[in-house]
Amino acid sequence: MDRAALAAFLRRRRERLQPEDVGLAPGARRRAPGLRREEVAALAAMSTDYYTRLEQQRGPRPSEQMLAALARVLRLTGGERDYLFQVAGRNAPSSVSAATHVAPALLRVLDRLDDTPALILSNLGETLVQNRLAESLYGDRSGYTGLARSGIYRWFTDHSERLRYPEDDRDRQSRAQVANLRAAFGAMGPQSRAGELVRALKKQSAEFAELWERHEVAKRFEDHKTLIHPQLGAIELDCQVLFTEDQSQALLVLTAPPHTEGYEKLQLLGVLGHERFPADARPS
């Protein structure tokens, strides 16, 4: 672990960011450039003392989870993220874990969306980041592990995942999930995480196996959908999708036209906060 290089790198990257770059209000006039240490620590879910010691070359070697959180908060590119791991004495992320490093360009857009639900997904349907209103709409998706991190996997193995959609729309959603996975499978190959998902789902779901044999391939750039909220009921929304250049991640933004019932229900989401579906249990 190169404490001096780690401290200098963290400090320089912190100083180049402004509060609005990470979705914070500018607040009072600042004496020093960039984010404050306590702001970085809070966003990375660590103590201010722990982060301060890292910048002062006094901290213990950070875990891979801590480094991944710092890479996200500091909006590091892939190369910068690998450097952060290396100077901290850790191996650079493998292709599996690196795929969950959120694209800084998508994060910058997400940071500015605080009045409508928005979330960033991997091409395997894994929720990488969601804003407050997306959590209120979908529930907190951060607690899943293993294959269950993929919304595609949960769709075919966990009945509660379908409660968010009207019954008459579930067949269409099933086809869309498989078509999206087929696109990822084609890009990543049979020995990839996409291949692992396909093999597992073919064993566990007859519905998936039948749809997979249709060889439908699609990536949706927009959609009109109805989602079921446990308190507000049906909410009609338009979904717009922004992909990264390599198509590996996508920002989903859900909106409704002004003066519609869907728009009014979106306004209520912020008041109601996060409501879990009764059957929404965390798989292990």
Secondary structure as UniProt FT lines:
FT   HELIX           3..15
FT   HELIX           19..22
FT   HELIX           37..43
FT   TURN            44..45
FT   HELIX           48..55
FT   TURN            56..57
FT   HELIX           64..73
FT   TURN            74..75
FT   HELIX           78..87
FT   TURN            88..89
FT   HELIX           95..98
FT   TURN            99..100
FT   HELIX           104..111
FT   STRAND          118..122
FT   TURN            123..124
FT   STRAND          126..130
FT   HELIX           132..138
FT   TURN            142..143
FT   HELIX           146..149
FT   HELIX           151..157
FT   HELIX           159..164
FT   HELIX           167..169
FT   HELIX           170..188
FT   TURN            190..191
FT   HELIX           193..204
FT   HELIX           206..212
FT   TURN            213..214
FT   STRAND          222..229
FT   TURN            230..232
FT   STRAND          233..243
FT   TURN            245..246
FT   STRAND          249..255
FT   TURN            258..259
FT   HELIX           261..272
FT   TURN            278..279
//
